[in-house]
Amino acid sequence: MFKTKAARMAASYLLVALFNFACFWFITDDAGKAFKGLLVAYFLFGGLATSVVAMNNWVEKGETNE
């Protein structure tokens, strides 16, 4: 069914997002709050990942104070 890697990755991201939404919904008992919590969590983790990649690139590049 999912023959390409891109299709498998998209399906896995969708399933993870659905699972996280279900967990938030179970905790809050409100679908609106669960969706907002999911968005906040994804924005936080997206910002963290962006920061880690940027710092990693900066460290690998090295400082040049010539």
Secondary structure, DSSP 8 states (H G I E B T S, - for coil): ---SHHHHHHHHHHHHHHHHHHHHHHHHS-HHHHHHHHHHHHHHHHHHHHHHHHHHHHHHH-----
